[in-house]
Amino acid sequence: MGLFDITDEKLRAFYHRAWHEAHMGFVDPRKYPYLDRAILIYAREHGCSYDEALIFAKTGRKTGDLH
C-alpha cells in the first residue's frame, strides 16, 4: 500500500471533508481538487467509472450493492 493509494475510508473521508466545506450542502467535486483527484485515483485503482466512485464516496454503497 503506497502513500497515494486511496482506500474506501480515505475516499469517504475526503467527501465528508468537502461536504463540511460546502456547509453541508451540494458537493461539486471539481471545486475541491483533493476530492476530484481522490475520485480519479480510486476509479483507476478499482476499475470503475468516475461516477461510480463519486456515488460510493457520497453514499458508501458500491453500484453492485444498489440492486
N, CA, C and O atoms as a Maestro MAE file, in Angstrom:
{
 s_m_m2io_version
 :::
 2.0.0
}

f_m_ct {
 s_m_title
 :::
 protein
 m_atom[268] {
  # First column is atom index #
  i_m_mmod_type
  r_m_x_coord
  r_m_y_coord
  r_m_z_coord
  i_m_residue_number
  s_m_chain_name
  s_m_pdb_residue_name
  s_m_pdb_atom_name
  i_m_atomic_number
  :::
  1 25 0.844 -1.169 0.000 1 A "MET " " N  " 7
  2 3 0.000 0.000 0.000 1 A "MET " " CA " 6
  3 2 0.891 1.234 0.000 1 A "MET " " C  " 6
  4 15 1.710 1.426 0.899 1 A "MET " " O  " 8
  5 25 0.721 2.057 -1.008 2 A "GLY " " N  " 7
  6 3 1.550 3.234 -1.152 2 A "GLY " " CA " 6
  7 2 0.970 4.456 -0.466 2 A "GLY " " C  " 6
  8 15 -0.138 4.433 0.072 2 A "GLY " " O  " 8
  9 25 1.735 5.496 -0.500 3 A "LEU " " N  " 7
  10 3 1.345 6.740 0.138 3 A "LEU " " CA " 6
  11 2 0.110 7.360 -0.511 3 A "LEU " " C  " 6
  12 15 -0.722 7.950 0.178 3 A "LEU " " O  " 8
  13 25 -0.012 7.230 -1.826 4 A "PHE " " N  " 7
  14 3 -1.105 7.870 -2.538 4 A "PHE " " CA " 6
  15 2 -2.242 6.920 -2.883 4 A "PHE " " C  " 6
  16 15 -3.115 7.272 -3.675 4 A "PHE " " O  " 8
  17 25 -2.250 5.731 -2.308 5 A "ASP " " N  " 7
  18 3 -3.368 4.814 -2.518 5 A "ASP " " CA " 6
  19 2 -4.606 5.380 -1.833 5 A "ASP " " C  " 6
  20 15 -4.531 5.926 -0.732 5 A "ASP " " O  " 8
  21 25 -5.714 5.245 -2.487 6 A "ILE " " N  " 7
  22 3 -6.973 5.734 -1.930 6 A "ILE " " CA " 6
  23 2 -7.819 4.533 -1.535 6 A "ILE " " C  " 6
  24 15 -8.287 3.781 -2.390 6 A "ILE " " O  " 8
  25 25 -8.006 4.366 -0.254 7 A "THR " " N  " 7
  26 3 -8.846 3.291 0.259 7 A "THR " " CA " 6
  27 2 -10.288 3.777 0.342 7 A "THR " " C  " 6
  28 15 -10.570 4.961 0.158 7 A "THR " " O  " 8
  29 25 -11.182 2.858 0.617 8 A "ASP " " N  " 7
  30 3 -12.594 3.220 0.773 8 A "ASP " " CA " 6
  31 2 -12.761 4.284 1.863 8 A "ASP " " C  " 6
  32 15 -13.503 5.251 1.690 8 A "ASP " " O  " 8
  33 25 -12.073 4.095 2.972 9 A "GLU " " N  " 7
  34 3 -12.199 5.018 4.098 9 A "GLU " " CA " 6
  35 2 -11.658 6.402 3.753 9 A "GLU " " C  " 6
  36 15 -12.260 7.412 4.119 9 A "GLU " " O  " 8
  37 25 -10.531 6.456 3.054 10 A "LYS " " N  " 7
  38 3 -9.955 7.743 2.668 10 A "LYS " " CA " 6
  39 2 -10.886 8.500 1.729 10 A "LYS " " C  " 6
  40 15 -11.088 9.704 1.888 10 A "LYS " " O  " 8
  41 25 -11.450 7.800 0.758 11 A "LEU " " N  " 7
  42 3 -12.343 8.443 -0.194 11 A "LEU " " CA " 6
  43 2 -13.562 9.004 0.522 11 A "LEU " " C  " 6
  44 15 -13.965 10.139 0.267 11 A "LEU " " O  " 8
  45 25 -14.148 8.219 1.414 12 A "ARG " " N  " 7
  46 3 -15.315 8.681 2.167 12 A "ARG " " CA " 6
  47 2 -14.951 9.875 3.053 12 A "ARG " " C  " 6
  48 15 -15.747 10.801 3.207 12 A "ARG " " O  " 8
  49 25 -13.750 9.852 3.632 13 A "ALA " " N  " 7
  50 3 -13.307 10.963 4.488 13 A "ALA " " CA " 6
  51 2 -13.097 12.237 3.669 13 A "ALA " " C  " 6
  52 15 -13.447 13.323 4.130 13 A "ALA " " O  " 8
  53 25 -12.534 12.125 2.469 14 A "PHE " " N  " 7
  54 3 -12.365 13.291 1.609 14 A "PHE " " CA " 6
  55 2 -13.727 13.893 1.242 14 A "PHE " " C  " 6
  56 15 -13.895 15.113 1.249 14 A "PHE " " O  " 8
  57 25 -14.682 13.041 0.927 15 A "TYR " " N  " 7
  58 3 -16.015 13.539 0.598 15 A "TYR " " CA " 6
  59 2 -16.647 14.222 1.810 15 A "TYR " " C  " 6
  60 15 -17.264 15.280 1.683 15 A "TYR " " O  " 8
  61 25 -16.491 13.620 2.966 16 A "HIS " " N  " 7
  62 3 -17.054 14.189 4.194 16 A "HIS " " CA " 6
  63 2 -16.450 15.571 4.471 16 A "HIS " " C  " 6
  64 15 -17.157 16.499 4.865 16 A "HIS " " O  " 8
  65 25 -15.148 15.693 4.260 17 A "ARG " " N  " 7
  66 3 -14.477 16.980 4.449 17 A "ARG " " CA " 6
  67 2 -15.034 18.026 3.476 17 A "ARG " " C  " 6
  68 15 -15.319 19.155 3.876 17 A "ARG " " O  " 8
  69 25 -15.187 17.654 2.213 18 A "ALA " " N  " 7
  70 3 -15.722 18.582 1.214 18 A "ALA " " CA " 6
  71 2 -17.164 18.954 1.550 18 A "ALA " " C  " 6
  72 15 -17.573 20.096 1.342 18 A "ALA " " O  " 8
  73 25 -17.922 18.016 2.060 19 A "TRP " " N  " 7
  74 3 -19.309 18.261 2.446 19 A "TRP " " CA " 6
  75 2 -19.377 19.327 3.533 19 A "TRP " " C  " 6
  76 15 -20.231 20.213 3.493 19 A "TRP " " O  " 8
  77 25 -18.480 19.234 4.495 20 A "HIS " " N  " 7
  78 3 -18.431 20.248 5.550 20 A "HIS " " CA " 6
  79 2 -17.983 21.601 4.994 20 A "HIS " " C  " 6
  80 15 -18.510 22.640 5.390 20 A "HIS " " O  " 8
  81 25 -17.019 21.588 4.083 21 A "GLU " " N  " 7
  82 3 -16.566 22.842 3.481 21 A "GLU " " CA " 6
  83 2 -17.655 23.478 2.620 21 A "GLU " " C  " 6
  84 15 -17.664 24.694 2.429 21 A "GLU " " O  " 8
  85 25 -18.571 22.662 2.099 22 A "ALA " " N  " 7
  86 3 -19.704 23.166 1.317 22 A "ALA " " CA " 6
  87 2 -20.886 23.509 2.222 22 A "ALA " " C  " 6
  88 15 -22.006 23.680 1.741 22 A "ALA " " O  " 8
  89 25 -20.646 23.609 3.510 23 A "HIS " " N  " 7
  90 3 -21.675 23.934 4.507 23 A "HIS " " CA " 6
  91 2 -22.802 22.916 4.491 23 A "HIS " " C  " 6
  92 15 -23.981 23.256 4.591 23 A "HIS " " O  " 8
  93 25 -22.403 21.656 4.363 24 A "MET " " N  " 7
  94 3 -23.304 20.512 4.395 24 A "MET " " CA " 6
  95 2 -24.372 20.586 3.313 24 A "MET " " C  " 6
  96 15 -25.527 20.218 3.527 24 A "MET " " O  " 8
  97 25 -23.963 21.067 2.157 25 A "GLY " " N  " 7
  98 3 -24.855 21.157 1.010 25 A "GLY " " CA " 6
  99 2 -24.298 20.357 -0.158 25 A "GLY " " C  " 6
  100 15 -23.578 19.376 0.030 25 A "GLY " " O  " 8
  101 25 -24.643 20.792 -1.373 26 A "PHE " " N  " 7
  102 3 -24.207 20.101 -2.569 26 A "PHE " " CA " 6
  103 2 -22.687 20.182 -2.712 26 A "PHE " " C  " 6
  104 15 -22.099 21.252 -2.553 26 A "PHE " " O  " 8
  105 25 -22.064 19.057 -3.010 27 A "VAL " " N  " 7
  106 3 -20.619 18.990 -3.201 27 A "VAL " " CA " 6
  107 2 -20.325 18.792 -4.683 27 A "VAL " " C  " 6
  108 15 -20.668 17.763 -5.265 27 A "VAL " " O  " 8
  109 25 -19.687 19.786 -5.283 28 A "ASP " " N  " 7
  110 3 -19.218 19.673 -6.666 28 A "ASP " " CA " 6
  111 2 -17.743 19.293 -6.578 28 A "ASP " " C  " 6
  112 15 -16.919 20.126 -6.203 28 A "ASP " " O  " 8
  113 25 -17.393 18.044 -6.918 29 A "PRO " " N  " 7
  114 3 -16.009 17.585 -6.731 29 A "PRO " " CA " 6
  115 2 -14.990 18.428 -7.486 29 A "PRO " " C  " 6
  116 15 -13.827 18.480 -7.088 29 A "PRO " " O  " 8
  117 25 -15.397 19.089 -8.564 30 A "ARG " " N  " 7
  118 3 -14.451 19.905 -9.327 30 A "ARG " " CA " 6
  119 2 -13.996 21.124 -8.545 30 A "ARG " " C  " 6
  120 15 -12.947 21.691 -8.848 30 A "ARG " " O  " 8
  121 25 -14.760 21.538 -7.547 31 A "LYS " " N  " 7
  122 3 -14.387 22.689 -6.729 31 A "LYS " " CA " 6
  123 2 -13.438 22.305 -5.594 31 A "LYS " " C  " 6
  124 15 -12.892 23.179 -4.921 31 A "LYS " " O  " 8
  125 25 -13.242 21.011 -5.378 32 A "TYR " " N  " 7
  126 3 -12.374 20.516 -4.318 32 A "TYR " " CA " 6
  127 2 -11.323 19.608 -4.959 32 A "TYR " " C  " 6
  128 15 -11.564 18.414 -5.136 32 A "TYR " " O  " 8
  129 25 -10.158 20.163 -5.310 33 A "PRO " " N  " 7
  130 3 -9.151 19.392 -6.059 33 A "PRO " " CA " 6
  131 2 -8.726 18.100 -5.360 33 A "PRO " " C  " 6
  132 15 -8.479 17.097 -6.030 33 A "PRO " " O  " 8
  133 25 -8.638 18.105 -4.026 34 A "TYR " " N  " 7
  134 3 -8.241 16.889 -3.315 34 A "TYR " " CA " 6
  135 2 -9.282 15.792 -3.490 34 A "TYR " " C  " 6
  136 15 -8.921 14.620 -3.597 34 A "TYR " " O  " 8
  137 25 -10.553 16.139 -3.521 35 A "LEU " " N  " 7
  138 3 -11.617 15.155 -3.714 35 A "LEU " " CA " 6
  139 2 -11.646 14.669 -5.153 35 A "LEU " " C  " 6
  140 15 -11.777 13.470 -5.402 35 A "LEU " " O  " 8
  141 25 -11.527 15.582 -6.094 36 A "ASP " " N  " 7
  142 3 -11.534 15.222 -7.510 36 A "ASP " " CA " 6
  143 2 -10.399 14.242 -7.811 36 A "ASP " " C  " 6
  144 15 -10.603 13.234 -8.487 36 A "ASP " " O  " 8
  145 25 -9.211 14.544 -7.307 37 A "ARG " " N  " 7
  146 3 -8.046 13.670 -7.539 37 A "ARG " " CA " 6
  147 2 -8.232 12.307 -6.871 37 A "ARG " " C  " 6
  148 15 -7.883 11.275 -7.445 37 A "ARG " " O  " 8
  149 25 -8.784 12.311 -5.653 38 A "ALA " " N  " 7
  150 3 -9.018 11.051 -4.941 38 A "ALA " " CA " 6
  151 2 -10.024 10.183 -5.696 38 A "ALA " " C  " 6
  152 15 -9.858 8.965 -5.766 38 A "ALA " " O  " 8
  153 25 -11.051 10.790 -6.254 39 A "ILE " " N  " 7
  154 3 -12.045 10.036 -7.022 39 A "ILE " " CA " 6
  155 2 -11.400 9.434 -8.265 39 A "ILE " " C  " 6
  156 15 -11.639 8.272 -8.592 39 A "ILE " " O  " 8
  157 25 -10.582 10.225 -8.957 40 A "LEU " " N  " 7
  158 3 -9.891 9.722 -10.149 40 A "LEU " " CA " 6
  159 2 -8.979 8.536 -9.815 40 A "LEU " " C  " 6
  160 15 -8.992 7.520 -10.510 40 A "LEU " " O  " 8
  161 25 -8.198 8.675 -8.758 41 A "ILE " " N  " 7
  162 3 -7.280 7.600 -8.358 41 A "ILE " " CA " 6
  163 2 -8.067 6.360 -7.943 41 A "ILE " " C  " 6
  164 15 -7.722 5.245 -8.333 41 A "ILE " " O  " 8
  165 25 -9.121 6.552 -7.155 42 A "TYR " " N  " 7
  166 3 -9.941 5.427 -6.699 42 A "TYR " " CA " 6
  167 2 -10.554 4.690 -7.887 42 A "TYR " " C  " 6
  168 15 -10.551 3.460 -7.936 42 A "TYR " " O  " 8
  169 25 -11.082 5.459 -8.846 43 A "ALA " " N  " 7
  170 3 -11.701 4.840 -10.030 43 A "ALA " " CA " 6
  171 2 -10.682 4.042 -10.824 43 A "ALA " " C  " 6
  172 15 -10.981 2.947 -11.300 43 A "ALA " " O  " 8
  173 25 -9.487 4.583 -10.970 44 A "ARG " " N  " 7
  174 3 -8.439 3.883 -11.723 44 A "ARG " " CA " 6
  175 2 -8.003 2.608 -11.001 44 A "ARG " " C  " 6
  176 15 -7.837 1.564 -11.633 44 A "ARG " " O  " 8
  177 25 -7.818 2.685 -9.690 45 A "GLU " " N  " 7
  178 3 -7.350 1.532 -8.916 45 A "GLU " " CA " 6
  179 2 -8.398 0.427 -8.821 45 A "GLU " " C  " 6
  180 15 -8.049 -0.753 -8.773 45 A "GLU " " O  " 8
  181 25 -9.667 0.794 -8.793 46 A "HIS " " N  " 7
  182 3 -10.726 -0.195 -8.596 46 A "HIS " " CA " 6
  183 2 -11.474 -0.558 -9.868 46 A "HIS " " C  " 6
  184 15 -12.434 -1.328 -9.825 46 A "HIS " " O  " 8
  185 25 -11.045 -0.013 -10.997 47 A "GLY " " N  " 7
  186 3 -11.638 -0.379 -12.281 47 A "GLY " " CA " 6
  187 2 -13.098 0.001 -12.420 47 A "GLY " " C  " 6
  188 15 -13.892 -0.753 -12.982 47 A "GLY " " O  " 8
  189 25 -13.454 1.168 -11.910 48 A "CYS " " N  " 7
  190 3 -14.828 1.628 -12.038 48 A "CYS " " CA " 6
  191 2 -14.821 3.012 -12.683 48 A "CYS " " C  " 6
  192 15 -13.757 3.585 -12.921 48 A "CYS " " O  " 8
  193 25 -15.988 3.538 -12.959 49 A "SER " " N  " 7
  194 3 -16.061 4.858 -13.569 49 A "SER " " CA " 6
  195 2 -15.961 5.943 -12.501 49 A "SER " " C  " 6
  196 15 -16.090 5.678 -11.306 49 A "SER " " O  " 8
  197 25 -15.730 7.161 -12.958 50 A "TYR " " N  " 7
  198 3 -15.665 8.314 -12.063 50 A "TYR " " CA " 6
  199 2 -16.997 8.468 -11.325 50 A "TYR " " C  " 6
  200 15 -17.021 8.730 -10.122 50 A "TYR " " O  " 8
  201 25 -18.088 8.304 -12.044 51 A "ASP " " N  " 7
  202 3 -19.419 8.449 -11.444 51 A "ASP " " CA " 6
  203 2 -19.673 7.391 -10.371 51 A "ASP " " C  " 6
  204 15 -20.237 7.693 -9.319 51 A "ASP " " O  " 8
  205 25 -19.260 6.161 -10.634 52 A "GLU " " N  " 7
  206 3 -19.442 5.097 -9.641 52 A "GLU " " CA " 6
  207 2 -18.626 5.387 -8.382 52 A "GLU " " C  " 6
  208 15 -19.094 5.153 -7.268 52 A "GLU " " O  " 8
  209 25 -17.417 5.893 -8.559 53 A "ALA " " N  " 7
  210 3 -16.578 6.242 -7.409 53 A "ALA " " CA " 6
  211 2 -17.186 7.402 -6.626 53 A "ALA " " C  " 6
  212 15 -17.138 7.413 -5.396 53 A "ALA " " O  " 8
  213 25 -17.757 8.376 -7.332 54 A "LEU " " N  " 7
  214 3 -18.407 9.507 -6.664 54 A "LEU " " CA " 6
  215 2 -19.638 9.048 -5.889 54 A "LEU " " C  " 6
  216 15 -19.872 9.502 -4.769 54 A "LEU " " O  " 8
  217 25 -20.419 8.157 -6.475 55 A "ILE " " N  " 7
  218 3 -21.598 7.626 -5.779 55 A "ILE " " CA " 6
  219 2 -21.165 6.882 -4.522 55 A "ILE " " C  " 6
  220 15 -21.795 7.011 -3.472 55 A "ILE " " O  " 8
  221 25 -20.087 6.102 -4.628 56 A "PHE " " N  " 7
  222 3 -19.603 5.400 -3.443 56 A "PHE " " CA " 6
  223 2 -19.141 6.384 -2.380 56 A "PHE " " C  " 6
  224 15 -19.436 6.202 -1.199 56 A "PHE " " O  " 8
  225 25 -18.414 7.433 -2.789 57 A "ALA " " N  " 7
  226 3 -17.929 8.426 -1.831 57 A "ALA " " CA " 6
  227 2 -19.094 9.089 -1.107 57 A "ALA " " C  " 6
  228 15 -19.013 9.377 0.087 57 A "ALA " " O  " 8
  229 25 -20.164 9.326 -1.831 58 A "LYS " " N  " 7
  230 3 -21.317 10.022 -1.264 58 A "LYS " " CA " 6
  231 2 -22.187 9.126 -0.395 58 A "LYS " " C  " 6
  232 15 -22.604 9.522 0.694 58 A "LYS " " O  " 8
  233 25 -22.461 7.916 -0.878 59 A "THR " " N  " 7
  234 3 -23.438 7.056 -0.180 59 A "THR " " CA " 6
  235 2 -22.807 5.924 0.615 59 A "THR " " C  " 6
  236 15 -23.423 5.407 1.548 59 A "THR " " O  " 8
  237 25 -21.585 5.531 0.258 60 A "GLY " " N  " 7
  238 3 -20.963 4.405 0.941 60 A "GLY " " CA " 6
  239 2 -21.389 3.063 0.385 60 A "GLY " " C  " 6
  240 15 -21.046 2.016 0.934 60 A "GLY " " O  " 8
  241 25 -22.141 3.095 -0.710 61 A "ARG " " N  " 7
  242 3 -22.610 1.846 -1.321 61 A "ARG " " CA " 6
  243 2 -22.020 1.741 -2.711 61 A "ARG " " C  " 6
  244 15 -22.024 2.707 -3.475 61 A "ARG " " O  " 8
  245 25 -21.519 0.578 -3.029 62 A "LYS " " N  " 7
  246 3 -20.991 0.343 -4.364 62 A "LYS " " CA " 6
  247 2 -22.157 0.080 -5.300 62 A "LYS " " C  " 6
  248 15 -23.221 -0.348 -4.852 62 A "LYS " " O  " 8
  249 25 -21.977 0.328 -6.597 63 A "THR " " N  " 7
  250 3 -23.088 0.222 -7.544 63 A "THR " " CA " 6
  251 2 -23.658 -1.185 -7.606 63 A "THR " " C  " 6
  252 15 -24.846 -1.351 -7.882 63 A "THR " " O  " 8
  253 25 -22.850 -2.192 -7.358 64 A "GLY " " N  " 7
  254 3 -23.360 -3.557 -7.332 64 A "GLY " " CA " 6
  255 2 -24.286 -3.793 -6.155 64 A "GLY " " C  " 6
  256 15 -25.105 -4.711 -6.179 64 A "GLY " " O  " 8
  257 25 -24.160 -2.958 -5.110 65 A "ASP " " N  " 7
  258 3 -24.995 -3.087 -3.921 65 A "ASP " " CA " 6
  259 2 -26.349 -2.402 -4.083 65 A "ASP " " C  " 6
  260 15 -27.223 -2.539 -3.227 65 A "ASP " " O  " 8
  261 25 -26.525 -1.668 -5.176 66 A "LEU " " N  " 7
  262 3 -27.752 -0.898 -5.341 66 A "LEU " " CA " 6
  263 2 -28.937 -1.760 -5.736 66 A "LEU " " C  " 6
  264 15 -30.081 -1.331 -5.583 66 A "LEU " " O  " 8
  265 25 -28.700 -2.945 -6.231 67 A "HIS " " N  " 7
  266 3 -29.804 -3.797 -6.698 67 A "HIS " " CA " 6
  267 2 -30.287 -4.697 -5.614 67 A "HIS " " C  " 6
  268 15 -31.211 -5.482 -5.829 67 A "HIS " " O  " 8
  :::
 }
 m_bond[267] {
  # First column is bond index #
  i_m_from
  i_m_to
  i_m_order
  :::
  1 1 2 1
  2 2 3 1
  3 3 4 2
  4 3 5 1
  5 5 6 1
  6 6 7 1
  7 7 8 2
  8 7 9 1
  9 9 10 1
  10 10 11 1
  11 11 12 2
  12 11 13 1
  13 13 14 1
  14 14 15 1
  15 15 16 2
  16 15 17 1
  17 17 18 1
  18 18 19 1
  19 19 20 2
  20 19 21 1
  21 21 22 1
  22 22 23 1
  23 23 24 2
  24 23 25 1
  25 25 26 1
  26 26 27 1
  27 27 28 2
  28 27 29 1
  29 29 30 1
  30 30 31 1
  31 31 32 2
  32 31 33 1
  33 33 34 1
  34 34 35 1
  35 35 36 2
  36 35 37 1
  37 37 38 1
  38 38 39 1
  39 39 40 2
  40 39 41 1
  41 41 42 1
  42 42 43 1
  43 43 44 2
  44 43 45 1
  45 45 46 1
  46 46 47 1
  47 47 48 2
  48 47 49 1
  49 49 50 1
  50 50 51 1
  51 51 52 2
  52 51 53 1
  53 53 54 1
  54 54 55 1
  55 55 56 2
  56 55 57 1
  57 57 58 1
  58 58 59 1
  59 59 60 2
  60 59 61 1
  61 61 62 1
  62 62 63 1
  63 63 64 2
  64 63 65 1
  65 65 66 1
  66 66 67 1
  67 67 68 2
  68 67 69 1
  69 69 70 1
  70 70 71 1
  71 71 72 2
  72 71 73 1
  73 73 74 1
  74 74 75 1
  75 75 76 2
  76 75 77 1
  77 77 78 1
  78 78 79 1
  79 79 80 2
  80 79 81 1
  81 81 82 1
  82 82 83 1
  83 83 84 2
  84 83 85 1
  85 85 86 1
  86 86 87 1
  87 87 88 2
  88 87 89 1
  89 89 90 1
  90 90 91 1
  91 91 92 2
  92 91 93 1
  93 93 94 1
  94 94 95 1
  95 95 96 2
  96 95 97 1
  97 97 98 1
  98 98 99 1
  99 99 100 2
  100 99 101 1
  101 101 102 1
  102 102 103 1
  103 103 104 2
  104 103 105 1
  105 105 106 1
  106 106 107 1
  107 107 108 2
  108 107 109 1
  109 109 110 1
  110 110 111 1
  111 111 112 2
  112 111 113 1
  113 113 114 1
  114 114 115 1
  115 115 116 2
  116 115 117 1
  117 117 118 1
  118 118 119 1
  119 119 120 2
  120 119 121 1
  121 121 122 1
  122 122 123 1
  123 123 124 2
  124 123 125 1
  125 125 126 1
  126 126 127 1
  127 127 128 2
  128 127 129 1
  129 129 130 1
  130 130 131 1
  131 131 132 2
  132 131 133 1
  133 133 134 1
  134 134 135 1
  135 135 136 2
  136 135 137 1
  137 137 138 1
  138 138 139 1
  139 139 140 2
  140 139 141 1
  141 141 142 1
  142 142 143 1
  143 143 144 2
  144 143 145 1
  145 145 146 1
  146 146 147 1
  147 147 148 2
  148 147 149 1
  149 149 150 1
  150 150 151 1
  151 151 152 2
  152 151 153 1
  153 153 154 1
  154 154 155 1
  155 155 156 2
  156 155 157 1
  157 157 158 1
  158 158 159 1
  159 159 160 2
  160 159 161 1
  161 161 162 1
  162 162 163 1
  163 163 164 2
  164 163 165 1
  165 165 166 1
  166 166 167 1
  167 167 168 2
  168 167 169 1
  169 169 170 1
  170 170 171 1
  171 171 172 2
  172 171 173 1
  173 173 174 1
  174 174 175 1
  175 175 176 2
  176 175 177 1
  177 177 178 1
  178 178 179 1
  179 179 180 2
  180 179 181 1
  181 181 182 1
  182 182 183 1
  183 183 184 2
  184 183 185 1
  185 185 186 1
  186 186 187 1
  187 187 188 2
  188 187 189 1
  189 189 190 1
  190 190 191 1
  191 191 192 2
  192 191 193 1
  193 193 194 1
  194 194 195 1
  195 195 196 2
  196 195 197 1
  197 197 198 1
  198 198 199 1
  199 199 200 2
  200 199 201 1
  201 201 202 1
  202 202 203 1
  203 203 204 2
  204 203 205 1
  205 205 206 1
  206 206 207 1
  207 207 208 2
  208 207 209 1
  209 209 210 1
  210 210 211 1
  211 211 212 2
  212 211 213 1
  213 213 214 1
  214 214 215 1
  215 215 216 2
  216 215 217 1
  217 217 218 1
  218 218 219 1
  219 219 220 2
  220 219 221 1
  221 221 222 1
  222 222 223 1
  223 223 224 2
  224 223 225 1
  225 225 226 1
  226 226 227 1
  227 227 228 2
  228 227 229 1
  229 229 230 1
  230 230 231 1
  231 231 232 2
  232 231 233 1
  233 233 234 1
  234 234 235 1
  235 235 236 2
  236 235 237 1
  237 237 238 1
  238 238 239 1
  239 239 240 2
  240 239 241 1
  241 241 242 1
  242 242 243 1
  243 243 244 2
  244 243 245 1
  245 245 246 1
  246 246 247 1
  247 247 248 2
  248 247 249 1
  249 249 250 1
  250 250 251 1
  251 251 252 2
  252 251 253 1
  253 253 254 1
  254 254 255 1
  255 255 256 2
  256 255 257 1
  257 257 258 1
  258 258 259 1
  259 259 260 2
  260 259 261 1
  261 261 262 1
  262 262 263 1
  263 263 264 2
  264 263 265 1
  265 265 266 1
  266 266 267 1
  267 267 268 2
  :::
 }
}
